[in-house]
């Protein structure tokens, strides 16, 4: 039983006892008063009647008539005359009068009418005694009416006291509930500060809780800083700060293989020419500054657009990945022009060359890097500041014409030509946690169902991503209603820009109350970093319906997202670029383990994406992840049907 309920029971019990005791005391006091008055009345009436009878000189007929007249004019139960010999000479007795008071009240507070007795004499001769008893019914009815009035008056006083108690309990309840919510938020991984109440005892409690929350916040921030240092050590080049070769290749592989990635893009390889000779002529420190300036220029250029990332492959080679097709050659020329201008004032012959290749979704990493290396070799042969391009086989969505694809996309959504793929996410016992369900659309009525990488960029530009996300959610809810299996649906960060998107998602969940608690909704990590408030609002909407909400493709920016503890998340999926090859890289394994510990400290489940082999899976289990997904889960039959 809650403390507030106990306080209410105590207050109501006290009021009830006080009301009952007050009424009882008043009733009994009034009863004693009425009973005393009735006794005195009987005695007075008996004395008066005895004086009258004494004047009649023992004439029995006149005495009986006088007593009868007295009986008929008063409210008497009995008048009796007893002779000197102790025998009843005459008696008048009436039936009990009907009562207004209920029988239980009459039995509880019965009023005894004590008889009044007086002596009758004729001079010195005793004639006998007269006994008078009045009716008690009228006194009992009066006592009943008075008791009702007292009860109503005391009940009104009790109601006023209850209202005052309501105000007092509310004053206590608000800070207590705030403290309870604060404790619950800690369990959910949120750090909430509550205002200190005016009640001294509650103020001390709130102050102690706030101090604990602040301390936990400091611990989390310290842990996040430690995780960020592990990330930089494992993923970044020590000199330039951009991605090192291992991490860059993992990012590149994840980008071209991800189902909801970009269908087309570009890869630029850039080489500082004759770096060994420059090192000998300029010195190590000057050469390092040169390398850093190249990295800074590329990073600044990459910072202009989302999805662009830079890496250093070796001492002289850098690489830039572009998320857009047909712009790689133009971008490489612009980068080389910037570097040419930056090198103009430097001594010696400082030059670069760049090789460019257009990418497509699903291309093998070895094929892509071979084509880029060929283009870079051709540029190096062509001379300083040259840019050459190479091609890989395959077509991209742009080849069909953007306008045509936009029409097909709109028609597919309008006509419902959509379905969900299903990929299992399993725990350490190979039990399915949920099914990942990316949306696929049939753009051509007779064609295949295309992965999101082929149509999502165009959907974003055409502002159709909210419709696609809502369609995916509706399909997932319908599938859950059929088989009861948990499913996850990924939402596009671009959908958050639609002001009505969160409300429509909530409506879909409310319309399926049985399926809503089994749905997992996730959004890219970039939404938490760039659209934090919009993401939090969506989280509040869906979690209120029982659905789970989390981040996907996460890891690069998690430890740098301020107020991650206030994001309202249930789980995080680590990107394949973070988990790929973790078994063979001690630094990456340490980073993943630290990241998992930090997220578990926020009460979040952690799932690893893109697991391709058993060694990585074992390392990730050892790091503490709660689930894994990826090619290894599907190809080895590792998932156990649940």
C-alpha positions in Angstrom: 0.0 0.0 0.0 1.3 3.4 -1.0 2.3 6.0 1.6 -0.3 8.5 0.3 -3.0 5.8 0.6 -1.9 5.1 4.1 -2.0 8.8 5.0 -5.5 9.0 3.5 -6.7 5.9 5.5 -5.2 7.4 8.6 -6.9 10.8 8.1 -10.3 9.2 7.1 -10.1 6.8 10.0 -9.3 9.6 12.4 -12.2 11.7 11.1 -14.6 8.8 11.3 -13.6 7.9 14.8 -13.9 11.6 15.9 -17.3 11.9 14.2 -18.6 8.7 15.8 -17.2 9.6 19.2 -18.6 13.1 19.1 -22.1 12.0 18.0 -22.1 9.2 20.7 -21.1 11.6 23.4 -23.6 14.2 22.4 -26.4 11.6 22.2 -25.6 10.1 25.6 -25.3 13.5 27.2 -28.6 14.6 25.8 -30.2 11.3 26.9 -29.0 11.9 30.5 -30.4 15.4 30.4 -33.8 14.3 29.1 -34.0 11.4 31.5 -33.3 13.8 34.4 -35.9 16.3 33.2 -38.4 13.5 32.8 -37.7 12.2 36.4 -38.1 15.7 37.8 -41.3 16.2 35.8 -42.8 13.0 37.2 -41.9 14.0 40.7 -43.4 17.5 40.4 -46.6 16.1 38.8 -47.0 13.5 41.5 -46.6 16.1 44.2 -49.1 18.5 42.6 -51.6 15.7 42.1 -51.1 14.4 45.7 -51.9 17.9 47.1 -55.1 18.1 45.1 -56.1 14.6 46.2 -55.4 15.4 49.8 -58.0 18.2 49.7 -60.8 15.7 48.8 -60.8 14.1 52.3 -60.6 10.6 51.1 -63.6 10.6 48.8 -62.6 7.9 46.4 -64.9 8.8 43.6 -63.8 12.4 43.5 -60.2 11.3 43.9 -60.5 8.9 40.9 -62.2 11.5 38.8 -59.5 14.1 39.6 -56.8 11.6 38.7 -58.5 10.6 35.5 -58.9 14.3 34.5 -55.2 14.8 35.2 -54.3 11.7 33.1 -56.5 12.8 30.2 -55.0 16.3 30.1 -51.3 15.3 30.2 -48.9 13.0 28.4 -48.8 10.2 31.0 -48.1 6.5 30.6 -49.7 5.7 34.0 -51.2 7.3 37.1 -51.9 4.9 39.9 -53.2 5.5 43.5 -52.2 3.0 46.1 -54.1 2.9 49.4 -52.5 2.9 52.9 -53.0 -0.9 52.9 -50.8 -1.2 49.8 -53.5 -2.2 47.5 -54.2 -0.4 44.2 -57.3 1.7 44.6 -57.5 3.0 41.0 -55.1 3.2 38.0 -55.1 4.8 34.6 -52.6 3.5 32.0 -52.1 4.4 28.3 -50.5 2.4 25.5 -47.0 3.4 24.3 -47.1 6.2 21.7 -45.7 5.5 18.2 -42.1 6.7 17.8 -40.4 8.6 15.0 -37.0 7.3 16.1 -36.0 4.0 14.6 -36.1 0.9 16.8 -32.3 0.4 16.8 -31.9 3.9 18.2 -34.6 3.4 20.9 -32.8 0.2 22.0 -29.4 1.9 22.0 -30.4 5.0 24.0 -33.5 3.8 25.8 -34.9 6.5 28.1 -36.3 5.2 31.4 -39.2 7.2 32.8 -38.6 6.9 36.6 -42.0 7.2 38.4 -42.8 10.2 40.6 -44.3 9.2 44.0 -46.1 11.5 46.5 -48.0 10.8 49.7 -51.8 11.6 50.0 -53.2 12.3 53.5 -56.3 13.7 55.2 -54.8 15.8 58.0 -52.8 13.4 60.1 -54.5 10.4 58.5 -52.5 8.8 55.6 -54.7 7.9 52.7 -52.0 6.3 50.5 -49.6 7.4 47.7 -50.0 8.5 44.1 -47.5 7.3 41.4 -47.1 9.3 38.1 -45.1 8.1 35.1 -44.9 10.3 31.9 -44.6 9.1 28.4 -40.9 8.8 27.3 -41.7 8.5 23.5 -41.7 12.3 23.0 -38.3 12.6 24.7 -36.9 9.8 22.6 -38.1 11.4 19.4 -36.6 14.8 20.4 -33.4 13.0 21.2 -33.5 11.5 17.7 -34.1 14.8 16.0 -31.3 16.4 18.0 -28.9 13.6 17.2 -29.6 14.0 13.5 -28.9 17.7 13.6 -25.7 17.1 15.6 -24.6 14.4 13.1 -25.1 16.7 10.1 -23.3 19.5 11.8 -20.4 17.4 12.7 -20.4 15.8 9.2 -20.1 19.3 7.7 -17.2 20.1 10.0 -15.6 16.7 9.0 -16.1 17.6 5.3 -14.3 20.9 5.8 -11.6 19.1 7.7 -11.3 16.5 4.8 -11.0 19.4 2.3 -8.2 20.9 4.4 -6.6 17.4 4.6 -6.9 17.1 0.8 -4.9 20.3 0.3 -2.4 19.2 2.9 -2.0 15.8 1.3 -1.7 17.3 -2.2 1.1 19.5 -0.9 2.9 16.5 0.4 2.0 14.3 -2.6 3.3 16.5 -5.3 7.0 16.5 -4.2 6.7 12.8 -3.3 5.5 11.9 -6.7 8.2 14.1 -8.3 10.8 12.1 -6.2 9.2 8.8 -7.3 9.3 9.9 -10.9 12.9 11.0 -10.5 13.7 7.5 -9.2 11.8 5.9 -12.0 13.7 8.1 -14.5 17.0 6.9 -13.1 15.8 3.3 -13.7 15.0 4.4 -17.3 18.5 6.0 -17.7 17.3 9.6 -17.4 18.8 12.1 -15.0 16.0 14.5 -13.9 16.4 17.3 -11.3 13.2 18.1 -9.3 12.5 21.5 -7.5 12.9 21.4 -3.7 9.6 21.6 -1.8 8.9 23.9 1.1 8.3 21.0 3.6 11.6 20.6 5.5 11.6 16.8 5.5 10.7 16.6 1.9 13.2 19.3 1.0 16.0 17.2 2.5 14.8 14.2 0.5 14.6 16.1 -2.8 18.0 17.7 -2.1 19.6 14.3 -1.5 18.0 12.8 -4.6 19.1 15.8 -6.7 22.7 15.4 -5.4 22.7 11.8 -6.3 21.4 12.5 -9.8 24.1 15.1 -10.3 26.7 12.7 -9.2 25.4 10.0 -11.6 25.4 12.6 -14.3 29.0 13.4 -13.7 29.8 9.7 -13.7 28.0 9.3 -17.0 29.8 12.2 -18.6 33.1 10.9 -17.3 32.3 7.5 -18.8 31.2 9.1 -22.1 34.5 10.9 -22.2 36.3 7.7 -21.6 34.3 5.9 -24.4 35.1 8.8 -26.7 38.8 8.5 -26.0 38.5 4.7 -26.8 36.7 5.5 -30.0 39.4 7.9 -31.1 42.1 5.5 -30.2 40.4 2.6 -32.1 39.0 4.5 -35.1 41.0 7.7 -35.7 44.4 8.4 -37.2 46.6 9.6 -34.4 48.1 12.5 -36.4 45.1 13.8 -38.4 42.1 12.8 -36.4 40.2 11.4 -39.4 39.3 7.7 -39.6 42.1 5.3 -39.8 42.3 2.6 -42.6 40.5 -0.2 -40.7 37.7 2.0 -39.6 37.3 3.8 -42.9 37.1 0.5 -44.8 34.5 -0.7 -42.3 32.5 2.5 -42.8 32.8 2.1 -46.6 31.7 -1.5 -46.5 28.7 -0.8 -44.3 27.7 2.2 -46.5 27.6 0.2 -49.8 26.0 -2.9 -48.2 23.4 -1.3 -46.0 19.9 -1.9 -47.2 18.7 1.6 -46.3 21.8 3.3 -47.6 22.4 5.2 -50.8 22.0 3.5 -54.1 24.8 5.5 -55.7 27.7 7.5 -54.4 31.4 8.2 -55.0 34.8 7.3 -53.7 37.8 9.7 -54.0 41.3 8.5 -53.3 43.8 11.3 -52.9 47.6 10.9 -52.6 50.3 13.4 -51.5 52.9 12.9 -54.3 56.5 12.1 -53.4 55.9 12.2 -49.6 59.2 10.5 -48.8 61.2 13.2 -50.7 59.1 15.9 -49.0 59.9 14.4 -45.6 63.6 14.5 -46.4 63.5 18.1 -47.7 61.0 19.7 -45.3 61.6 17.7 -42.2 59.3 15.6 -40.2 57.5 18.4 -38.4 56.8 20.4 -41.5 55.7 17.2 -43.3 53.3 16.3 -40.5 51.8 19.8 -40.6 51.4 19.3 -44.4 49.6 16.0 -43.8 47.4 17.6 -41.2 46.5 20.5 -43.5 45.4 18.1 -46.2 43.3 16.2 -43.7 41.7 19.4 -42.3 40.9 20.6 -45.8 39.2 17.3 -46.7 37.4 17.2 -43.4 36.1 20.7 -43.8 34.8 19.9 -47.2 33.2 16.7 -45.9 31.5 18.7 -43.1 29.3 20.5 -45.6 27.1 17.5 -46.3 25.7 14.6 -44.2 26.9 11.2 -45.0 30.4 12.3 -46.2 33.3 10.8 -44.3 37.1 11.0 -44.7 39.8 8.5 -43.8 43.6 8.2 -44.0 44.6 4.9 -45.6 48.3 5.2 -45.1 51.1 7.8 -44.9 50.3 9.6 -48.1 46.8 8.4 -49.1 43.4 9.8 -48.1 40.0 8.7 -49.1 36.6 10.5 -49.2 33.2 8.8 -49.5 30.3 10.7 -51.0 26.7 9.7 -50.6 25.5 11.1 -53.9 26.0 9.8 -57.4 27.4 11.5 -60.4 29.3 14.2 -58.4 32.5 12.4 -57.5 34.6 13.7 -60.3 33.4 17.3 -59.8 34.0 17.0 -56.0 37.5 15.6 -56.6 38.4 18.5 -58.9 37.2 21.0 -56.3 39.2 19.3 -53.5 42.3 19.3 -55.6 41.8 23.0 -56.5 41.5 23.9 -52.8 44.7 22.0 -52.0 46.6 23.6 -54.9 45.7 27.0 -53.5 46.7 25.9 -49.9 50.1 24.6 -51.2 50.9 27.8 -53.2 52.9 29.4 -50.4 54.8 26.3 -49.3 58.4 25.6 -50.2 59.2 22.7 -52.5 57.1 20.9 -55.0 54.0 19.9 -52.9 51.3 18.3 -55.1 48.5 15.8 -54.9 46.7 13.5 -57.4 43.2 12.0 -57.1 41.4 8.9 -58.4 37.6 8.8 -58.6 35.1 6.0 -58.9 31.3 6.0 -58.8 29.9 3.5 -56.3 26.6 1.6 -56.2 24.7 -0.3 -53.6 25.8 -3.9 -53.1 29.2 -3.6 -54.8 32.0 -5.7 -53.4 34.6 -3.8 -51.4 37.5 -5.4 -53.2 36.1 -4.5 -56.7 35.5 -0.9 -55.6 38.9 -0.4 -54.1 40.6 -2.0 -57.1 38.9 0.5 -59.5 39.8 3.4 -57.2 43.4 2.3 -57.0 43.5 2.1 -60.8 42.1 5.6 -61.2 44.6 7.0 -58.6 47.6 5.3 -60.5 46.4 6.9 -63.7 46.2 10.3 -62.0 49.6 9.9 -60.5 51.0 9.2 -64.0 49.2 12.2 -65.4 51.1 14.5 -63.2 50.6 16.8 -60.2 47.1 17.9 -59.3 45.6 15.5 -61.9 42.2 13.8 -61.4 41.3 10.6 -63.2 38.2 8.4 -62.9 37.4 4.8 -63.4 34.1 2.9 -63.6 32.7 -0.3 -62.1 30.0 -2.4 -63.7 26.3 -2.0 -62.9 23.8 0.8 -63.2 22.2 3.0 -60.6 18.7 4.3 -60.1 19.6 7.6 -61.7 20.0 5.8 -65.1 16.3 5.4 -65.3 15.6 9.1 -64.9 14.7 10.8 -61.7 11.3 12.0 -62.8 10.3 8.5 -63.9 11.5 7.0 -60.6 9.5 9.6 -58.6 6.3 8.7 -60.5 7.0 5.0 -59.8 7.7 5.6 -56.2 4.5 7.6 -55.7 2.4 4.9 -57.5 4.0 2.1 -55.5 3.0 3.8 -52.2 -0.4 4.8 -53.6 -1.3 1.2 -54.8 0.3 -0.5 -51.8 3.0 -2.4 -53.7 5.1 -2.8 -50.6 6.3 -5.6 -48.3 8.6 -6.2 -45.5 11.8 -8.3 -45.5 12.6 -10.1 -42.2 16.0 -10.5 -40.6 16.3 -12.1 -37.2 18.0 -10.4 -34.2 19.1 -13.0 -31.7 20.4 -13.1 -28.2 23.3 -15.1 -26.8 21.1 -18.2 -26.6 20.2 -17.8 -30.3 16.7 -16.9 -29.4 15.0 -14.4 -31.7 14.6 -11.0 -29.9 12.7 -9.5 -32.9 12.7 -9.4 -36.6 14.2 -6.5 -38.5 11.7 -5.5 -41.2 13.1 -3.1 -43.8 10.5 -1.9 -46.4 10.8 -2.9 -50.0 8.8 -1.3 -52.8 7.8 -2.7 -56.2 8.5 0.4 -58.3 7.6 -1.4 -61.6 4.4 -3.4 -61.6 6.2 -6.4 -63.1 9.5 -5.7 -61.5 11.2 -6.9 -58.3 10.7 -5.4 -54.9 13.6 -2.9 -54.5 15.6 -2.3 -51.3 15.4 1.1 -49.7 18.9 2.0 -50.9 17.4 2.2 -54.5 14.5 4.5 -53.7 14.9 6.1 -50.2 17.2 9.0 -51.4 14.6 10.0 -53.9 11.8 9.5 -51.4 13.6 12.0 -49.1 14.0 14.6 -51.8 10.3 14.1 -52.8 9.1 14.4 -49.2 7.6 10.9 -49.4 9.6 9.3 -46.6 6.8 9.8 -44.0 4.4 7.9 -46.2 6.9 5.1 -46.7 7.6 4.9 -43.0 3.9 4.9 -42.1 3.3 2.1 -44.7 6.1 0.0 -43.2 4.7 0.5 -39.7 1.2 -0.5 -40.8 2.5 -3.7 -42.5 4.5 -4.6 -39.3 1.5 -4.1 -37.1 -0.6 -6.3 -39.3 2.0 -9.0 -39.3 2.3 -8.9 -35.5 -1.4 -9.2 -35.2 -1.3 -12.4 -37.3 1.6 -14.2 -35.6 2.4 -12.3 -32.4 6.2 -12.0 -33.2 8.0 -8.8 -32.3 9.3 -6.7 -35.3 11.3 -3.6 -35.8 10.8 -0.9 -38.3 13.4 1.8 -39.2 12.2 5.3 -39.7 13.9 8.0 -41.8 15.3 11.0 -40.0 13.8 13.1 -42.8 10.3 12.1 -41.6 10.8 14.1 -38.4 10.6 17.3 -40.4 6.9 16.5 -41.1 5.1 18.2 -38.2 2.2 15.6 -38.3 4.4 12.5 -38.6 4.6 11.7 -34.8 0.9 12.1 -34.4 0.1 9.8 -37.3 2.5 7.2 -36.0 0.8 7.4 -32.6 -2.6 6.9 -34.3 -1.4 3.8 -36.0 -0.2 2.4 -32.7 -3.4 3.4 -30.8 -5.4 1.6 -33.5 -3.5 -1.6 -32.8 -3.3 -1.8 -29.0 -2.4 -5.5 -28.9 0.4 -5.2 -31.5 1.8 -1.9 -30.3 3.8 -3.3 -27.4 5.5 -5.7 -29.8 6.8 -3.1 -32.2 10.3 -1.7 -32.1 10.8 1.7 -33.9 14.3 2.9 -34.6 15.8 5.9 -36.3 19.3 6.7 -37.4 21.9 8.0 -34.9 22.1 11.3 -36.9 18.6 12.1 -35.8 19.7 12.1 -32.1 22.6 14.3 -32.9 21.0 16.8 -35.3 17.2 16.7 -34.5 17.3 15.9 -30.8 14.1 17.6 -29.8 12.1 16.2 -32.7 13.4 12.7 -31.9 12.4 13.1 -28.2 8.9 14.1 -29.2 8.5 11.1 -31.4 9.9 8.9 -28.6 7.4 10.2 -26.1 4.5 9.6 -28.6 5.4 6.0 -29.4 6.5 4.9 -25.9 3.2 6.2 -24.5 1.6 3.5 -26.6 3.8 0.7 -25.3 6.2 0.6 -28.3 9.9 0.5 -27.9 12.1 3.2 -29.4 15.8 3.2 -30.3 18.7 4.2 -32.5 20.1 2.3 -35.4 23.5 2.6 -37.2 24.9 4.1 -34.0 28.4 4.3 -32.4 30.2 7.2 -34.2 28.5 10.0 -32.3 26.8 8.4 -29.3 29.3 9.5 -26.7 29.2 13.0 -28.0 25.4 13.4 -28.0 24.6 15.8 -25.1 21.7 14.7 -22.9 21.6 11.2 -24.4 20.1 10.2 -21.0 17.1 12.4 -21.7 16.5 11.0 -25.2 13.8 8.5 -24.1 15.4 5.4 -25.7 14.9 1.7 -25.0 17.7 0.3 -27.1 20.6 1.1 -29.4 21.9 -0.8 -32.5 25.6 -0.4 -33.1 26.5 0.2 -36.7 28.4 -2.4 -38.7 31.2 0.1 -39.1 31.8 -0.2 -35.4 31.4 -3.9 -35.0 33.0 -5.2 -38.2 36.3 -6.9 -37.5 36.1 -6.3 -33.8 37.6 -9.8 -33.1 40.9 -8.9 -34.7 41.3 -5.3 -33.3 41.9 -5.0 -29.6 41.3 -1.2 -29.6 37.9 -1.6 -31.4 36.9 -4.3 -29.0 37.8 -2.1 -26.0 35.7 0.7 -27.5 32.7 -1.5 -28.1 32.9 -2.9 -24.5 33.1 0.6 -23.1 30.2 1.8 -25.2 28.1 -1.2 -24.1 28.9 -0.5 -20.5 27.9 3.2 -20.9 24.6 2.3 -22.6 23.8 -0.4 -20.1 24.4 2.3 -17.4 21.5 4.1 -19.1 19.3 0.9 -19.0 19.5 0.5 -22.7 19.6 -2.7 -24.6 22.5 -2.9 -27.1 22.3 -4.8 -30.4 25.2 -5.2 -32.8 24.5 -4.8 -36.6 26.2 -6.3 -39.6 27.9 -9.3 -37.8 29.6 -11.4 -40.6 31.5 -14.2 -38.8 31.5 -16.2 -35.6 34.7 -14.7 -34.2 33.1 -11.2 -34.2 29.9 -12.6 -32.7 31.9 -14.2 -29.8 33.8 -11.0 -29.2 30.6 -9.0 -29.1 28.9 -11.4 -26.7 32.0 -11.1 -24.5 31.6 -7.3 -24.7 28.1 -7.6 -23.3 25.8 -6.9 -26.2 22.3 -8.1 -25.8 21.7 -9.1 -29.4 23.3 -9.4 -32.8 22.0 -9.3 -36.4 23.7 -9.6 -39.8 24.7 -12.1 -42.4 26.2 -14.5 -39.9 22.9 -14.9 -38.1 21.0 -15.6 -41.4 23.6 -17.9 -43.1 24.5 -20.1 -40.2 21.0 -20.9 -39.0 21.9 -19.4 -35.7 18.5 -18.0 -35.0 16.2 -20.3 -33.0 12.4 -19.8 -33.7 10.5 -18.6 -30.7 
